[in-house]
Amino acid sequence: MTAAISLSKLGYRLGDDTEIFTALTASIPASLVGLVGDNGIGKSTLARIIAGQLRPSAGSVTGAEDAVYIDQLLPHTDLSVASTLGISEIRSALSKALAGDADVADFDVIGDDWDIEERALSALADLGLTLDAAALDRRLSTFSGGQAMRIGLARAALAGDRWLILDEPSNNLDEVGRRRLASLLRDRTGPTLVISHDRALLAEVTTIVEMTDQLRIYGGDFDDYERMVAAEEEAKLAHLVDAKKSLAIEKRQRIELETKLARADRKAAKDKENKRRPKIVMNGLTDFAQKSAAKRRGDKADDEEAARSSVRTAKDALRRDSSIRLDLPETVIHSAKRVLEVSGPVLEQPRTIVGPERIRLTGANGSGKSTMLSAIAGRYDTGAPINELFPDLTFTVPVSSGFLDQQYRLPPTLTVMEAVREDNPGLGPHRVHEVLAAMGLRAGRTEQLCSTLSGGERFRVALAKSLLQNPAPQLLILDEPGNNLDLSSLTALVTALDGFGGAMIVITHDDRLAEELRLDVEWDIREFLLPEQVEGDEQVDGDRNEFEEASHARS
């Protein structure tokens, strides 16, 4: 039976002594486990340490010594298919055996894996990628991003009962690919640790590990995790209310004490003035009273400071709330106003968006969805993708539009403040600070260069830039807006757009995000393609820069 992963006081520092995390201690059960946490917190670093790809700066990890690790950057590597599947050495030994040149060491390498090529090709086929044996020598760079990730997942299918560690495996996959991934994980007999923000995938797990400055383990799937976190927050809020009440009581008691002591001081002064007692006695009483009053004041000040400290501690224990709705009145559009018209011979009648409709553009990856959004946004004047996919279509957008692509592109040499105001120079800094704060961008980041931002920060700034442009957008075009976002950024996206009053057209493979964004109308990309371009289930599935990478993969 595969052992649990045990972490003891685990720490990691970069070469410049930047601390990523410290003193992580936990026992991760040998089951289907989801690892969640904000971007930049160190999840990928932790996964690589567990898998033996990195050495920790401190502490130890046991239980996953022979783990299979699938990196989220796999599509960007230049390994061969066989190397990615972990079968290169076995294939080399098999080649020697078939040629009659094998020695004892080669047979030890082969072991019981004489059929490894057939099993590998079968695993690939199960994931929707039909290849022949010669393709095992191809480089991953000749495949689309989604195909490369499927090859990595085929390695997972060959992992047996060993720990499988996956880093954001669904990022490059569409609906079909994500369903196959979920099925693969459900059917595994060995344990899996999956880093993901994909809530549909996290619904399959049996344990959630949350990474902050420590690791917290929650039994159950993502819905169970959300319920437990909500219950914890409710208890923390109740504790904060109690702490504030205690502080109010301490303040009132201090005021009452000061009033009482002031009254006693006035009485003592009056008694001394009337000489009701001998001077030596009066002086002694005054000295005693002053010392007693000082002690009581000190004790009460300590009590009040302790109560104030309890309030601070209770506040610090609360999670940062990224659910802040923006007020965006400039984006409101009349219900009868035409926002977008797509026309051409391939369509029986023009497709239109009228008023604040919210459209979800669907279809397999590689089918041209991103290219179509770029055309709507005016990002292509001419060029192969538009000419080949939509040669006779006309995209008419009579309103101002904002476009957020998957890369959250920002001018690298500008500061955050400069980038947001680039398309609206008259925008006041106060409004920029207000909107970025509502989206959860940390104070002080507005003067940072855009090139220094994390992925989650780039998303927040790019969205603010789109929403605050002049004229304000009445059509928002979003290409996989949740693809690289952590859970708190997803919440910020949904709540920020709740105040958007215009129309939207969105590509997303996240059904829950589509529901939260209220994308109640679907357009199928196949409606806009010529019949010979519609390949049904044979379309390339799973890349991020859809048409361009898919065309490269087919060549």
Order of alpha helices (4+ residues) and beta strands (2+ residues): beta-beta-beta-alpha-beta-beta-alpha-alpha-alpha-alpha-alpha-beta-alpha-beta-alpha-beta-beta-alpha-alpha-beta-beta-beta-alpha-alpha-beta-beta-alpha-alpha-alpha-beta-alpha-beta-alpha-beta-alpha
